[in-house]
Amino acid sequence: MKNLAIAAYGLRKSYGDKTVLDGIDLRVEEGTIFSLLGPNGAGKTTTVQILSTLISAGPGSGEIHVGGHHLAADPQSVRGAIGVTGQFSAVDGLITGEENMLLMADLHHLPKHEGRRVATELLERFGLTDAAKKPASTYSGGMKRRLDIAMTLVGSPRIIFLDEPTTGLDPRSRHNMWGIIRELVSDGVTVFLTTQYLEEADELADRIAVLNDGKIAAEGTAEELKRLIPGGHVRLRFTDPVAYQSAASALREATRDDEALALQLASDGSQRELRAILDRLDLAGIEADELTVHTPDLDDVFFALTGPSDVPAQPKEAVR
């Protein structure tokens, strides 16, 4: 087992009578991407703010270690080990991208020559060299977000908190940001990611925790979380009514849709189960015109664990 970059036990936070975090536990291994999901107001940003020392959890708030340092006893060492990029860019639009980087180098007390070297290398790494001398206010949303993360890396943090880093970005910029996040982890950096995009957590995270009403509703890999939710099925559709009736006789456990000439069977979507269904049809000399597999995805997990939503989950189906 890897060492833990973040270990929080019994993390609590209240504002007056309102409990925002109700004794949550978090364990994040070094060199991994950990994603915290949850509806608006679930406490995701509060969690990031506490773990990154931006706000105090207060007395009786649990036992927290970040980067091997006790959060309450040694917050300064924690700050030296981490970087934070929030939903709202820390970029100063009135100065150039290069000047933003050099300002960050000054804040980290780097010698002038070292600060310029680091700034140049990071601007090149994030594809911002050509725009380095331009005011940051002229940058696109994706460029500003890349500059924001480049600024975060000036201090060489081993743990980076990314609080909804791709909010407001177009799909291409979002995918570019995913590549940057993967590169960070390949360099040994630990990423603590909050996101409102379930596809993003599914794509990136080694482990995911779902936060709801101040508590962790579930935690695991994306595949482990998907297996928590029932509802996987295979749908077979036929154009020939005779073939449909024969298939219904061969697959008696299937739910019938006589109008659509379709059968639906509960299934986890595995290759083994699909082969078993097709073998039974082959034995009966029947071939389906269309086979559709639906397996629960993170949308299903999210809605099941966080309660009803105004926007229903859309099934993800693979047509074969």
C-alpha positions in Angstrom: 0.0 0.0 0.0 1.2 3.5 -0.9 1.8 6.2 1.7 -1.1 8.5 2.4 -0.8 12.0 1.1 -4.0 13.0 2.9 -5.6 11.3 6.0 -8.6 12.8 7.6 -10.6 11.1 10.3 -13.9 12.4 11.8 -13.6 15.7 9.8 -16.4 18.1 11.0 -17.3 21.6 10.2 -20.4 23.6 11.3 -21.5 27.2 10.8 -23.8 27.9 13.8 -26.5 25.3 13.8 -25.7 24.1 10.3 -23.5 21.1 10.0 -21.6 21.1 6.7 -19.3 18.2 7.3 -20.5 15.5 9.7 -17.5 13.4 10.7 -16.1 12.3 7.3 -13.1 10.1 6.8 -10.7 10.5 3.8 -7.7 8.5 2.8 -5.8 9.6 -0.3 -2.7 7.6 -1.5 0.3 9.4 -2.8 0.6 9.7 -6.6 -3.1 9.2 -7.2 -6.1 11.2 -8.3 -8.9 11.3 -5.7 -12.2 12.8 -6.7 -14.8 14.2 -4.4 -18.3 14.3 -5.9 -21.5 15.8 -4.5 -24.4 18.1 -5.3 -24.1 21.8 -4.8 -23.9 22.7 -1.1 -22.7 19.2 -0.1 -19.5 20.5 1.4 -16.9 19.8 -1.3 -15.4 23.3 -1.4 -15.4 23.4 2.4 -13.5 20.2 2.5 -10.9 21.6 0.2 -10.6 24.8 2.1 -10.0 23.0 5.4 -7.5 20.5 4.0 -5.6 23.3 2.3 -5.6 25.5 5.5 -7.7 28.2 3.9 -10.2 28.0 6.7 -10.1 26.4 10.1 -12.2 23.4 10.9 -12.4 24.5 14.5 -12.1 22.5 17.8 -13.3 18.9 17.8 -13.0 18.8 14.0 -11.2 15.5 13.8 -7.6 14.3 13.1 -6.1 15.5 9.8 -2.7 15.0 8.2 -1.7 16.4 4.9 1.6 15.6 3.3 2.7 13.9 6.5 2.0 17.0 8.6 -0.6 17.5 11.3 -2.9 20.1 10.0 -3.7 21.8 13.3 -0.2 21.6 14.8 1.8 22.5 11.7 -0.3 24.3 9.1 2.8 26.1 7.7 4.4 22.8 6.7 1.1 21.7 5.1 1.1 25.0 3.1 4.6 24.2 1.9 3.5 20.8 0.6 0.4 21.8 -1.3 -0.9 23.9 -4.2 -4.5 25.0 -4.7 -6.4 25.9 -7.8 -10.0 27.0 -7.2 -13.1 27.4 -9.3 -12.2 31.0 -9.8 -8.9 31.9 -11.3 -6.2 33.5 -9.3 -4.7 35.0 -12.4 -4.3 38.8 -12.5 -5.6 39.9 -15.8 -3.9 43.3 -15.7 -0.4 41.9 -16.0 1.1 39.4 -18.5 1.2 35.7 -18.1 4.9 35.9 -17.5 4.5 38.6 -14.8 1.9 36.4 -13.1 4.4 33.6 -13.0 7.2 35.8 -11.7 5.0 37.3 -9.0 4.2 33.8 -7.8 8.0 33.0 -7.8 8.5 36.1 -5.6 5.8 34.9 -3.2 7.7 31.6 -2.9 10.9 33.6 -2.2 12.8 32.1 -5.2 15.9 33.9 -6.2 15.4 36.1 -9.3 17.3 33.8 -11.7 15.6 30.7 -10.3 12.2 32.3 -10.5 12.7 33.3 -14.2 13.9 29.8 -15.0 10.9 28.1 -13.4 8.5 30.5 -15.0 10.0 29.9 -18.4 9.9 26.2 -18.1 6.3 26.1 -16.8 5.0 28.5 -19.5 6.6 26.2 -22.1 5.2 23.1 -20.5 1.6 24.5 -20.5 1.8 25.8 -24.1 1.8 29.5 -23.0 5.2 30.7 -24.3 3.7 32.6 -27.3 1.3 34.4 -25.0 3.7 35.0 -22.2 4.1 38.7 -23.0 0.4 39.4 -23.4 -2.0 40.6 -20.7 -3.7 37.6 -19.1 -7.0 39.4 -19.7 -6.6 38.5 -23.4 -6.4 34.8 -22.6 -9.2 32.3 -23.3 -10.8 30.4 -20.5 -8.6 27.4 -21.1 -5.4 29.4 -21.3 -6.3 31.2 -18.0 -6.9 27.8 -16.3 -3.6 26.5 -17.6 -1.8 29.6 -16.4 -3.6 29.1 -13.0 -2.2 25.6 -12.6 1.2 26.7 -13.9 1.3 29.3 -11.1 0.3 26.6 -8.6 3.3 24.5 -9.6 5.9 27.2 -9.1 6.4 26.0 -5.5 6.8 22.4 -6.6 3.9 21.1 -4.5 3.5 17.3 -4.0 -0.2 17.6 -3.4 -2.5 19.7 -5.5 -6.2 20.6 -4.7 -8.2 21.2 -7.9 -11.6 22.6 -7.0 -13.8 22.2 -10.1 -10.9 23.1 -12.4 -12.7 22.7 -15.7 -15.9 24.6 -14.8 -16.9 26.8 -17.7 -14.4 25.3 -20.2 -15.4 24.1 -23.6 -15.1 20.3 -24.3 -11.7 20.7 -26.1 -10.2 22.7 -23.2 -11.6 20.3 -20.7 -9.9 17.4 -22.4 -6.6 19.3 -22.6 -6.9 19.9 -18.9 -7.4 16.2 -18.3 -4.1 15.6 -20.1 -2.4 18.1 -17.8 -3.8 16.4 -14.7 -2.6 13.0 -15.9 0.9 14.4 -16.5 1.0 15.8 -13.0 0.2 12.4 -11.5 2.7 10.7 -13.8 5.3 13.0 -12.1 4.3 11.7 -8.7 2.0 14.5 -7.7 -1.2 13.7 -5.7 -4.3 15.4 -7.0 -7.4 16.0 -4.9 -10.2 16.8 -7.4 -13.7 18.1 -6.9 -15.8 18.3 -10.0 -19.4 18.7 -11.2 -18.7 16.6 -14.3 -19.3 12.9 -13.5 -17.5 12.0 -16.8 -14.4 13.8 -15.5 -14.3 11.7 -12.3 -14.9 8.5 -14.3 -12.1 9.4 -16.7 -9.5 10.6 -14.2 -10.0 9.4 -10.7 -8.3 6.3 -9.1 -10.8 6.6 -6.3 -14.0 8.5 -5.9 -16.0 9.5 -2.8 -19.6 10.8 -3.0 -20.4 13.5 -0.4 -24.0 14.0 0.5 -25.6 15.9 3.4 -22.1 16.3 5.0 -21.4 12.5 5.0 -19.6 10.2 2.6 -22.4 8.2 1.0 -20.0 5.8 -0.8 -16.4 5.5 -1.8 -14.4 3.3 -4.2 -13.2 3.0 -7.7 -15.5 4.1 -10.5 -16.2 0.4 -11.3 -16.9 -0.4 -7.6 -19.4 2.4 -7.3 -21.2 1.4 -10.5 -21.7 -2.1 -9.1 -23.5 -0.7 -6.1 -26.4 0.4 -8.3 -28.9 -2.2 -9.7 -30.5 -1.7 -13.1 -28.1 -3.1 -15.6 -29.9 -4.9 -18.4 -29.8 -6.2 -22.0 -32.5 -5.3 -24.5 -33.1 -7.4 -27.6 -35.2 -6.1 -30.4 -36.7 -8.0 -33.3 -38.4 -7.0 -36.6 -39.9 -10.5 -37.2 -42.9 -11.2 -34.8 -42.3 -14.9 -35.2 -38.7 -14.6 -34.1 -39.8 -12.4 -31.3 -42.3 -14.9 -29.9 -39.7 -17.7 -30.3 -37.1 -15.6 -28.4 -39.7 -14.9 -25.6 -40.2 -18.6 -25.2 -36.5 -19.3 -25.1 -35.9 -16.4 -22.6 -38.9 -16.8 -20.3 -37.4 -14.6 -17.6 -37.2 -11.6 -19.9 -39.6 -8.7 -19.6 -41.7 -8.4 -22.8 -42.5 -5.3 -24.8 -44.9 -6.7 -27.4 -45.5 -3.4 -29.1 -41.8 -2.8 -29.7 -41.0 -6.5 -30.2 -38.4 -6.2 -27.6 -37.2 -8.3 -24.6 -35.3 -7.0 -21.6 -33.2 -9.1 -19.2 -31.4 -8.1 -16.1 -27.6 -8.3 -16.7 -24.3 -6.8 -15.5 -23.3 -6.4 -19.1 -20.3 -8.7 -18.8 -19.0 -10.6 -21.8 -19.9 -13.9 -20.0 -23.5 -13.0 -19.5 -23.9 -11.7 -23.1 -22.4 -14.8 -24.5 -24.8 -16.9 -22.4 -27.8 -15.0 -23.7 -26.7 -15.3 -27.3 -25.9 -19.0 -26.9 -29.5 -19.6 -25.8 -30.8 -17.8 -28.8 -28.5 -19.7 -31.1 -29.7 -23.0 -29.7 -33.3 -21.9 -30.6 -32.1 -20.8 -34.1 -33.0 -17.1 -33.4 -31.0 -14.0 -34.1 -31.9 -10.6 -32.6 -31.9 -7.6 -35.0 -30.5 -5.3 -32.3 -28.8 -5.9 -28.9 -28.5 -3.0 -26.5 -26.5 -3.1 -23.2 -27.2 -0.7 -20.4 -24.9 -0.7 -17.4 -25.2 1.8 -14.5 -22.8 4.7 -14.9 -21.6 7.4 -12.5 -24.8 9.4 -13.3 -26.9 6.6 -12.0 -24.6 6.3 -8.9 -24.8 10.0 -8.2 -28.5 10.3 -8.5 -29.1 7.1 -6.4 -26.8 8.2 -3.6 -27.7 11.9 -3.5 -31.4 11.8 -3.8 -33.8 13.0 -6.5 -32.8 15.6 -9.1 -34.7 17.9 -11.4 -32.6 16.4 -14.2 -33.0 12.7 -14.6 -30.0 10.5 -15.5 -29.7 9.7 -19.1 -29.0 6.0 -19.8 -25.7 5.2 -21.5 -26.3 2.4 -23.9 -24.1 0.6 -26.3 -25.8 -0.7 -29.5 -24.3 -3.8 -31.0 
